[in-house]
Structure formats: C-alpha cells, structure tokens
C-alpha cells in the first residue's frame, strides 16, 4: 500500500527490499536511492531478472503517481518486467501509463468499475453471507440502493447485524458511507478537487462545457 506523497525513489527501494535485491550503485559516493529514477528502474529489473527463480506476483496498492516522471518510471518498469514476474496495480484513478504496447501484445488485463461492480445476484449472495438472518426487505432495498458498490453493501450488512433486534434503515448506512467517503476517499485527493466537487454537488446534473 503506497502513499501518494512518498519520495520518488521510495517505491523502487521498497520493491527491491521485498525481493531481497540491492539496487546497483549510482556511482562512487552516491547512494542508490539518489540515482536518476530511470537508472534505478533499469537496475532493479536487471537485478530481478538475475534473482527470481520462480513465478512471483507483485501487488502495488494505493498508488498515486499521477505526475509525468512517476508514470514514465512505472511504465518503464512494466515494459522491462522479468518473464516470471506479474504485477497487479490497484488505484482509484486512471494512471497515465504507456499501456498500448502491453495491451496490443495481450500482456495486459484491465478491470474497471464495470468489472468490479456487483450484479444484483452477486449483491444478494454477498449480503446473504455477511448478514444472515437480517430482514430480507432491508437487504433487498440495500442491494438496489448500493447499485453494485461493495462499500455500502459491507456497511449495510454491518448495520443489519448490529440492528438485528431492531429495524435497520438505510439512513444509518448513508451516514456511515458519508464518513467513509470523507475520511478514506476524499482525504487522499487534492484539496482543489474536493472544493470543486463540493461546488457542483448542489446540482443534479453538470455540463462539462460550462
């Protein structure tokens, strides 16, 4: 799980640490983590190529990296991956990565909101497992209201379990979901984006041209 504000070379140092490899020296008296990012990435992929002796999967979660230099470095890493290393990247936004070549060669699998969104049957199955014995009317209303988003499903199941002896309601779920969005989603976004979303939240529809 990688912080957005981590130093530029921290990701590559962490990957090297995970696999137990050392980044090549950047020159006499120059620490490896002070080397140009491109050199650091190339050195890391070469070290992994020589070190990995079986199939590995590297999961990078919570990656920000939306500036050009970070995207270029990550793109370089993906293009030079050792044959026995697979990378899974989870992010809340589309990263500006050079993926066309990987996509063309069939080396890229992509999952967006449509793929992650639960169907009605999947939502019902999840709620049946997370909240057994909870009133079916509440669970059915929750599944429709959540519209396939896992966060309100999980929060709603928790509310249903906690209010098993009382009548659970969607308003309680809405309050919990509000806190989740404020503290877990918007807290990691730029303040300018948050202010823009607050400005347009009062209208039902927004025209981009305006």
Buried (B, 14 or more C-beta within 10 A) or exposed (E): EBEEEBEBBEBBBEBBEEBEBEBBEBEEEEEBBEBEBEBBBBBBBBBBBEBBEEEBEBEBEEBBBBEEEBBBBBBBBBBBBBEEBBBEBEBEEEBBBEBEEBEEEEEEEEEEEEEEBBEEEBBBEBBBEBBEEBBEEBBBBBBEBBEBBBBBBBBBBBBBBEBEEEEBEBEBBBEBBEEBEEEEEBEEBEEEEBEEEEEEEEEEEEEEEE
